[in-house]
Structures are given as C-alpha cells and as structure tokens.
Amino acid sequence: MSKLITYPLAFGVTAVSSYFLFTWNQISTIPRSQISVSRSTPETFRTSRSNASIINPNAYPANNSSRSITLRVERDLSDEVLLARFVKGFFGGYVFAPESIVLRAMNKDMVKYSALQNTPVKTDIWHHSLLSSITPPQSDSLLFGAFRVIDYHIECSGPSDVVHDKSTSTDNHHESHSYIDFAFGREDGRLAGMHRFSIIRHAADEEGKVTIEFSDTALNPRAQRPLESKLFMSFHMVYAMCLFRDGVRSVKDA
C-alpha cells in the first residue's frame, strides 16, 4: 500500500519540479532588471473606453499595476505582428499553461458585462495553437472562456509610420501607441478587470527599439473599496511578471 502512495507522489513532485525548472529557464532569458514595474497605470489606460465605460464605469477604487520593457526588434515588424507574438507568448506560453488547462476543463464563458451583452462573441479560442503569430485575436474574441478582446487599435504598421520630422511637430517625444484590451471577470461578481498589452514607438528612436507594456486593473465591482487581499495582490504581481516575461520572450524568439 505504501508503494501505491509513494510512487505517484514521487512522480507528481518530479513533474511539478520539472515544470517549474523548465519554465524558469525559459523566462529567465528576459532579465528582471530590464523591466520597469509600477503600482499604477498610464492615464491613457485609466481614461480609456475599455476601463471607464465597460470595466469600471462607477470609478470604484481599483488595484492597478503595470510593467514594461524596451528592446530592439527587427525594423520591418509591424505593431500588429509584435502584439500577436506577445499575446501568443502570454496565453500560449509555459507560465499560463496550468491556468489554460483549468479553464478548458471548466469550459464556461466567464466574462459578463452589461456593456457587452448585445455584442456576441465572434470567436472562441480554447487552445494556444489557435493563436496567430501574425495577427492578434480580433475584437470580441474570447480566450479560454475568461479573457475577451474588448478593444484593439493599431496606430502604425511599422517604424516608417512614426513621425520623425521634428520640425513639423512641437512634441519631440511624439510616440505611436498600439494596444489590445482583454476584459476578465464580471460586473455582478466580486472580481472585474482588464489587461492592456501595448506597443509604443518613439519618434526620436531610430534604432528599431520599441517599448512593450502590460497594464492591468482589478476591482470588486460590488464594493467601493479596493480588493483587500494582500496575498492575492502579492501573488498577482509575481504571476503577472512571469506572464509578461513569457510574452516578451515570444516577441524576441519568434
């Protein structure tokens, strides 16, 4: 009897340890020291239609965070391709794999907002193989039943679309900003929120560099106070960082 318990337990411990070791080796190619982290979100995120009209129309207190990294990419890659690669790495990488298995087993549409009730889901994506490395999921796509695309904007198709002639602009820091927004949770539950993945290009930079940013917000839509669980927020910050690094790895390695 002891062997019947010991062998499966040993196998389970080995499998879990191997998964964590392999996953860490993958994301460690993106140095943590190169990533900027903040417990706030950009103004463009807070005032966006996605956040202000769909996720948090009552302007309840929320837990916010963002992380970003600037890196050099191939100059002919469009924002659309970069976003597609990041999304595929984020939702199709090793870090998200356990969550995707659980969500597929649940097989439910868990995103519910009144602002979306008259707009049907156009595409259900239940496996990472259905995520393209060229085109991000389109508006009203639902990933794993838990993440719905609610906005999608491509400002430039590549570096040539960014304004480089400073003599025609009073803003020497002009930048282009492409993004995709994912809603999660439900307004009649205890957790609502969204993720925004952004590609930012700066006009002054001619070295093929872009900034990849992941901003998020989470709130209790039924209470006028922030989420109170410190354990939840601590876990979120670690998990979000790992997911971000997996997404960036996908951009660099593809």
Residue pairs with C-beta under 8 A, 6 or more apart in sequence:
19 94
19 98
22 94
23 94
23 95
23 242
26 93
26 94
26 246
26 249
27 94
27 95
27 242
27 245
27 246
27 249
29 249
29 252
29 253
30 69
30 245
30 248
30 249
30 252
32 241
32 245
34 69
34 70
34 71
35 67
35 68
35 69
35 241
35 244
35 245
36 67
36 68
36 69
37 65
37 66
37 67
37 237
37 241
38 65
38 66
38 67
39 64
39 65
40 64
40 65
40 66
41 64
41 65
41 66
41 196
41 215
41 216
41 217
42 66
42 213
42 215
44 177
45 51
45 66
45 196
45 215
45 217
46 52
46 64
48 151
48 181
48 196
49 151
50 150
50 151
50 181
50 183
50 194
50 196
51 194
51 217
52 59
53 115
54 113
54 115
54 116
54 150
54 183
54 194
55 113
55 183
55 192
55 193
55 194
55 217
55 219
56 62
56 192
56 217
56 219
56 221
57 115
58 221
58 224
60 219
60 220
60 221
60 223
60 224
60 225
61 219
61 224
61 225
61 226
62 193
62 217
62 218
62 219
62 226
63 217
63 218
63 219
63 226
63 227
63 233
63 236
64 215
64 216
64 217
65 215
65 216
65 236
65 237
65 240
66 213
66 214
66 215
66 216
67 213
67 214
67 240
67 241
67 244
68 211
68 212
68 213
68 214
69 211
69 212
69 244
69 248
70 209
70 210
70 211
70 212
71 209
71 210
71 212
71 248
71 251
71 252
72 207
72 208
72 209
73 82
73 208
73 209
73 210
73 251
73 252
74 208
75 158
75 159
75 208
76 158
77 158
78 154
78 156
78 157
78 158
79 154
79 155
79 156
79 157
79 158
79 176
79 178
79 199
79 201
80 134
80 135
80 136
80 154
80 157
80 178
81 133
81 134
82 199
82 210
82 212
82 251
83 136
83 154
83 178
83 179
83 180
83 197
83 199
84 131
84 132
84 133
84 134
84 135
84 136
85 133
85 247
85 250
85 251
85 254
86 197
86 199
86 212
86 247
86 248
86 250
86 251
87 131
87 136
87 137
87 180
87 197
87 247
88 128
88 131
88 132
88 133
88 250
89 246
89 247
89 248
89 249
89 250
89 251
90 96
90 197
90 214
90 243
90 244
90 246
90 247
90 250
91 100
91 128
91 131
91 143
91 144
91 147
92 128
92 129
92 131
92 250
93 128
93 243
93 246
93 247
93 249
93 250
94 246
95 239
95 242
95 243
95 245
95 246
96 243
96 246
99 144
100 127
100 128
100 144
103 144
103 145
103 146
104 126
104 127
104 144
106 145
107 126
107 145
108 145
109 121
109 142
109 145
110 145
110 146
110 184
110 185
110 186
111 142
111 145
111 146
111 147
111 148
111 183
111 184
111 185
111 186
112 186
112 187
112 188
112 189
113 183
113 186
113 187
113 192
114 187
116 148
116 150
116 183
119 140
120 140
121 140
121 141
121 142
121 148
122 138
122 139
122 140
122 141
123 137
123 138
123 140
123 141
123 142
124 141
124 142
124 145
125 131
125 137
125 141
125 142
125 143
125 144
126 144
126 145
131 137
131 143
133 254
136 149
136 152
136 180
137 143
137 149
137 180
138 149
138 152
139 149
139 150
139 151
139 152
140 148
140 149
140 150
141 148
141 149
142 148
142 149
143 149
143 182
146 184
147 182
147 183
147 184
147 195
148 182
148 183
148 184
149 180
149 181
149 182
150 181
150 182
150 183
150 194
151 179
151 180
151 181
152 179
152 180
152 181
153 177
153 178
153 179
153 180
154 178
155 161
155 176
155 177
155 178
156 162
156 176
156 178
156 201
159 201
159 206
159 208
161 176
162 174
162 175
162 176
162 201
162 202
162 203
163 169
163 174
163 203
164 203
164 206
166 172
166 203
166 204
169 203
172 203
172 204
173 202
173 203
173 204
174 202
174 203
175 200
175 201
175 202
175 203
176 200
176 201
177 198
177 199
177 200
178 198
178 199
179 196
179 197
179 198
179 199
180 196
180 197
181 194
181 195
181 196
182 194
182 195
182 196
182 197
183 192
183 193
183 194
184 191
184 192
184 193
184 194
184 195
185 191
185 192
185 193
185 218
185 221
186 192
186 221
187 221
188 221
188 222
189 221
189 222
190 220
190 221
190 222
191 218
191 219
191 220
191 221
191 227
192 218
192 219
192 220
192 221
193 216
193 217
193 218
193 219
194 216
194 217
195 214
195 215
195 216
196 213
196 214
196 215
196 216
197 212
197 213
197 214
197 247
198 211
198 212
198 213
198 214
198 215
199 210
199 211
199 212
200 210
200 211
200 212
200 213
201 210
201 211
202 209
202 211
212 247
212 248
212 251
214 240
214 243
214 244
214 247
216 240
218 227
218 236
219 226
219 227
220 226
220 227
227 233
